[in-house]
């Protein structure tokens, strides 16, 4: 399993704040710009070719890229990002004095960069975000148990990354998809009517394996084909899913784009194939901790796993 650190960042609006598009996208862009200003000691020069590229917090955390000799990542020319964002609200309209919460998830050794990340988010809020560049003050960072770990003038009291607790396998669970889940199958996005557990499990397994290899101190070797086959044995017995589109502004393309994904809930019956379910269960828990699918760094792909029936039923006695 992959250790994670989850911080809930509490901001207070200093000005009217308006984020008409998906708020996670706006926060991600503001965080990236502020992080480079905080972390870069080379006067904001381009990262590619910088002599400090391999050791810089910005390139390791936000602009993750494969380095020479990294095997898998060098071959695919991509590297996983060790963070995810989960905004409390998909859009935002705040008056001065109102609060906004944004969860920051740091994976593995990236948890050590939490103080720099907090400084960057504080700077991003002070510079203003959204339409009209409304300013916000970062006033608290809370842990999973709602304990205040940081406030202005205090040093971050971080517990560090911890392993997620894996509860006993339930008889039935509900996947509550909180922000649009963007999964691909055969080169195209999966839509609500065709969503299957295998789509989610394979996406989570690959993400967790890549993060483990680069930020968790070791590789997580799994047979993805076997996981997919195991997931195909588990039925979705109830679905209440929809496709939701959100506008987001692309600074690079200088235009508004539309991004969508699956939201809603789906009930899964593990009792039908408990052996297969036991293999999948840790990955579903891990995915709830680190996000799943495309664009998790801007808040997409956040879901909860809720037990509906607490224990897998015993097998019937032979007659």
VMD Tcl script that draws the C-alpha trace (Angstrom):
set ca {
  {0.00 0.00 0.00}
  {1.03 3.59 -0.55}
  {1.43 6.07 2.34}
  {-0.28 9.44 1.93}
  {-0.64 12.73 3.78}
  {-3.97 14.51 3.45}
  {-4.26 18.13 4.56}
  {-7.43 20.21 4.49}
  {-6.46 23.80 3.66}
  {-8.89 26.43 4.96}
  {-8.92 29.78 3.16}
  {-10.75 32.97 4.13}
  {-11.84 35.34 1.38}
  {-10.39 38.84 1.69}
  {-12.18 40.09 -1.43}
  {-15.17 38.83 -3.40}
  {-14.00 35.62 -5.08}
  {-15.59 34.19 -8.22}
  {-14.57 30.87 -9.80}
  {-17.18 30.12 -12.47}
  {-15.41 27.03 -13.85}
  {-14.19 23.94 -12.03}
  {-12.42 25.32 -8.95}
  {-9.82 22.55 -8.75}
  {-8.45 23.55 -12.15}
  {-8.02 27.17 -11.01}
  {-6.33 26.13 -7.77}
  {-3.97 23.78 -9.58}
  {-2.83 26.52 -11.95}
  {-2.36 29.03 -9.12}
  {-0.47 26.46 -7.05}
  {1.91 25.58 -9.88}
  {2.82 29.19 -10.57}
  {3.29 29.99 -6.87}
  {5.29 26.80 -6.22}
  {7.81 27.67 -8.90}
  {8.23 31.14 -7.42}
  {8.77 29.66 -3.96}
  {11.01 26.72 -4.94}
  {13.06 28.00 -7.90}
  {16.54 29.33 -7.01}
  {17.46 29.85 -10.68}
  {15.43 33.03 -11.23}
  {12.50 31.23 -12.89}
  {14.54 29.91 -15.81}
  {12.97 27.11 -17.92}
  {13.09 23.78 -16.07}
  {14.29 21.69 -18.99}
  {18.08 21.65 -18.97}
  {18.35 23.34 -15.56}
  {21.28 21.89 -13.56}
  {18.97 21.53 -10.53}
  {16.12 19.87 -12.42}
  {16.55 16.45 -10.80}
  {16.53 17.82 -7.23}
  {14.07 20.73 -7.47}
  {10.84 20.47 -5.49}
  {8.90 22.09 -8.33}
  {9.96 19.54 -10.97}
  {9.59 16.65 -8.53}
  {6.17 17.65 -7.22}
  {4.33 19.66 -9.86}
  {6.15 19.31 -13.18}
  {6.99 15.63 -12.74}
  {9.04 14.26 -15.60}
  {11.20 11.18 -16.13}
  {14.90 11.54 -15.47}
  {17.72 9.67 -17.30}
  {17.94 6.05 -16.20}
  {14.44 5.86 -14.69}
  {13.51 2.81 -16.73}
  {9.72 2.63 -16.99}
  {9.21 6.39 -16.86}
  {12.02 7.18 -19.27}
  {10.51 4.73 -21.77}
  {7.00 6.19 -21.56}
  {8.28 9.82 -21.39}
  {5.90 10.55 -18.53}
  {6.03 10.37 -14.74}
  {3.23 10.35 -12.16}
  {2.45 13.44 -10.10}
  {2.65 12.75 -6.34}
  {-0.22 15.03 -5.38}
  {-3.94 15.45 -5.86}
  {-6.42 18.19 -5.01}
  {-10.03 17.81 -3.87}
  {-11.99 21.10 -3.63}
  {-14.99 21.26 -1.30}
  {-17.02 23.01 -4.01}
  {-16.78 22.55 -7.75}
  {-17.46 26.26 -8.39}
  {-17.08 29.09 -5.91}
  {-18.63 32.48 -5.20}
  {-17.38 33.90 -1.90}
  {-17.90 37.14 -0.04}
  {-15.19 38.57 2.24}
  {-15.00 36.56 5.45}
  {-16.39 33.34 3.93}
  {-14.29 30.19 3.95}
  {-13.25 27.69 1.28}
  {-11.69 24.27 1.94}
  {-9.29 22.51 -0.40}
  {-7.82 19.09 0.36}
  {-4.20 18.52 -0.62}
  {-3.01 14.91 -0.89}
  {0.74 14.23 -0.95}
  {2.00 10.75 -1.75}
  {4.96 8.90 -0.25}
  {8.15 10.93 0.13}
  {6.34 13.96 -1.34}
  {4.82 14.43 2.14}
  {8.16 15.94 3.19}
  {7.44 18.86 0.84}
  {4.25 19.82 2.70}
  {5.73 23.03 4.24}
  {6.79 24.29 0.79}
  {3.41 23.36 -0.66}
  {1.62 25.29 2.12}
  {3.80 28.35 1.47}
  {2.93 28.14 -2.22}
  {-0.82 27.87 -1.55}
  {-0.63 30.82 0.85}
  {1.13 32.89 -1.82}
  {-1.39 31.80 -4.46}
  {-4.27 32.96 -2.27}
  {-2.60 36.28 -1.51}
  {-2.06 36.97 -5.22}
  {-5.72 36.28 -5.97}
  {-7.50 33.63 -8.01}
  {-10.49 33.33 -10.27}
  {-12.38 36.05 -12.08}
  {-11.23 39.43 -10.78}
  {-8.31 37.85 -8.89}
  {-10.03 37.85 -5.51}
  {-7.59 37.38 -2.63}
  {-7.80 34.68 0.03}
  {-5.78 34.09 3.20}
  {-4.70 30.58 4.18}
  {-5.74 30.43 7.83}
  {-5.43 26.73 8.76}
  {-4.30 23.31 7.65}
  {-6.10 20.40 9.29}
  {-5.34 16.68 9.40}
  {-7.67 13.75 8.73}
  {-8.90 13.82 12.34}
  {-9.68 17.56 12.04}
  {-6.69 18.48 14.22}
  {-5.16 21.86 13.37}
  {-1.65 21.10 12.10}
  {-0.74 24.59 10.93}
  {-1.88 28.19 11.26}
  {-0.11 31.49 10.47}
  {2.99 31.91 12.64}
  {3.17 28.19 13.50}
  {5.44 25.50 12.09}
  {3.59 22.68 10.36}
  {3.03 19.85 12.83}
  {2.72 17.14 10.23}
  {2.26 13.46 11.11}
  {3.92 12.54 7.82}
  {2.56 10.11 5.28}
  {0.63 7.17 6.72}
  {-0.72 3.96 5.22}
  {-4.48 3.85 4.66}
  {-6.36 1.48 6.93}
  {-7.94 -1.40 5.02}
  {-11.22 -2.39 6.68}
  {-12.70 -5.88 6.57}
  {-14.18 -6.80 3.22}
  {-17.89 -5.84 3.19}
  {-20.65 -7.87 1.59}
  {-21.71 -4.87 -0.48}
  {-20.20 -1.43 -1.01}
  {-21.21 1.84 -2.59}
  {-18.82 3.86 -4.71}
  {-19.71 7.52 -4.17}
  {-18.02 9.45 -7.00}
  {-17.68 13.02 -5.74}
  {-15.92 14.73 -8.66}
  {-15.94 13.73 -12.35}
  {-14.19 10.42 -12.89}
  {-12.37 10.32 -16.22}
  {-11.49 6.75 -17.22}
  {-10.42 5.52 -20.63}
  {-11.06 2.20 -22.31}
  {-9.79 1.49 -25.80}
  {-8.63 5.07 -26.27}
  {-11.99 6.70 -25.43}
  {-13.62 7.93 -22.25}
  {-15.93 5.54 -20.40}
  {-19.48 6.89 -20.00}
  {-21.96 6.12 -17.20}
  {-23.98 3.47 -19.02}
  {-20.87 1.39 -19.79}
  {-18.92 1.93 -16.56}
  {-17.61 -1.32 -15.08}
  {-15.59 -2.04 -11.94}
  {-12.71 -3.26 -14.12}
  {-12.32 0.27 -15.56}
  {-11.76 1.74 -12.11}
  {-9.61 -1.05 -10.68}
  {-7.13 -1.17 -13.54}
  {-6.76 2.62 -13.56}
  {-6.15 2.69 -9.79}
  {-3.73 -0.26 -9.91}
  {-1.57 1.41 -12.54}
  {-1.56 4.76 -10.74}
  {-0.71 3.22 -7.37}
  {2.02 1.03 -8.90}
  {3.66 4.00 -10.63}
  {3.49 6.13 -7.48}
  {4.93 3.30 -5.37}
  {7.84 2.87 -7.75}
  {8.76 6.56 -7.85}
  {7.68 7.95 -4.47}
  {7.00 4.97 -2.23}
  {10.40 3.35 -2.02}
  {9.60 0.27 -4.06}
  {7.55 -1.17 -6.87}
  {4.12 -2.73 -6.54}
  {4.20 -5.59 -9.02}
  {0.76 -6.81 -9.99}
  {-0.71 -8.72 -12.88}
  {-3.03 -6.07 -14.31}
  {-4.72 -8.56 -16.59}
  {-5.54 -10.83 -13.64}
  {-6.93 -7.85 -11.71}
  {-9.11 -6.90 -14.66}
  {-10.44 -10.46 -14.93}
  {-11.14 -10.53 -11.19}
  {-13.04 -7.23 -11.44}
  {-15.17 -8.60 -14.26}
  {-16.53 -11.21 -11.82}
  {-17.95 -8.50 -9.54}
  {-21.29 -7.04 -10.71}
  {-22.62 -3.53 -10.31}
  {-26.08 -4.18 -8.87}
  {-27.28 -0.59 -8.79}
  {-26.09 2.50 -10.60}
  {-27.08 6.13 -10.35}
  {-24.46 7.69 -12.58}
  {-24.37 10.68 -14.89}
  {-21.88 12.50 -17.09}
  {-21.08 16.00 -15.88}
  {-19.20 18.64 -17.88}
  {-17.33 21.57 -16.37}
  {-15.71 24.54 -18.07}
  {-12.05 25.20 -17.31}
  {-9.80 27.92 -18.63}
  {-6.56 26.74 -20.24}
  {-3.82 29.33 -19.79}
  {-1.64 27.46 -22.27}
  {-4.33 27.43 -24.98}
  {-5.86 30.74 -23.85}
  {-9.41 29.50 -24.17}
  {-12.23 27.87 -22.22}
  {-12.40 24.09 -22.53}
  {-15.01 21.61 -21.41}
  {-13.99 18.61 -19.29}
  {-16.34 15.92 -18.14}
  {-16.52 12.67 -16.26}
  {-18.75 10.28 -14.34}
  {-20.39 11.36 -11.08}
  {-22.96 9.66 -8.86}
  {-22.94 6.31 -7.11}
  {-22.79 2.60 -7.88}
  {-23.39 -0.40 -5.60}
  {-21.14 -3.43 -5.92}
  {-21.88 -6.94 -4.63}
  {-18.71 -8.60 -3.36}
  {-20.51 -11.66 -2.02}
  {-20.85 -13.18 -5.49}
  {-17.09 -13.71 -5.90}
  {-15.31 -13.12 -2.59}
  {-11.96 -14.46 -3.79}
  {-11.85 -11.92 -6.60}
  {-13.12 -9.20 -4.26}
  {-10.29 -9.78 -1.77}
  {-7.73 -9.12 -4.52}
  {-9.45 -5.87 -5.56}
  {-10.38 -4.45 -2.17}
  {-6.97 -2.88 -1.26}
  {-6.84 -1.10 -4.63}
  {-10.30 0.42 -4.18}
  {-9.21 1.75 -0.76}
  {-5.95 3.09 -2.23}
  {-7.83 4.81 -5.05}
  {-10.08 6.56 -2.53}
  {-6.91 7.91 -0.90}
  {-5.03 9.14 -3.98}
  {-7.71 9.68 -6.65}
  {-8.32 7.82 -9.88}
  {-8.37 8.44 -13.61}
  {-7.34 11.55 -15.50}
  {-6.80 15.03 -14.01}
  {-6.60 14.05 -10.33}
  {-4.16 16.94 -9.78}
  {-6.99 19.38 -10.42}
  {-9.57 17.56 -8.34}
  {-11.17 15.07 -10.71}
  {-11.61 11.40 -9.83}
  {-12.32 11.73 -6.08}
  {-14.51 8.98 -4.66}
  {-15.45 7.36 -1.34}
  {-16.01 3.68 -0.59}
  {-18.97 3.15 1.75}
  {-19.82 -0.23 3.28}
  {-23.51 -1.08 2.92}
  {-23.33 -4.56 4.43}
  {-20.48 -4.83 6.91}
  {-19.27 -8.41 6.43}
  {-19.13 -10.90 3.60}
  {-21.73 -13.58 4.19}
  {-20.52 -17.00 5.21}
  {-20.68 -19.67 2.55}
  {-23.75 -21.91 2.96}
  {-23.24 -25.27 4.64}
  {-23.11 -28.21 2.19}
  {-26.30 -30.25 2.07}
}
mol new
graphics top color blue
foreach p $ca { graphics top sphere $p radius 0.5 }
foreach p [lrange $ca 0 end-1] q [lrange $ca 1 end] { graphics top cylinder $p $q radius 0.2 }
display resetview
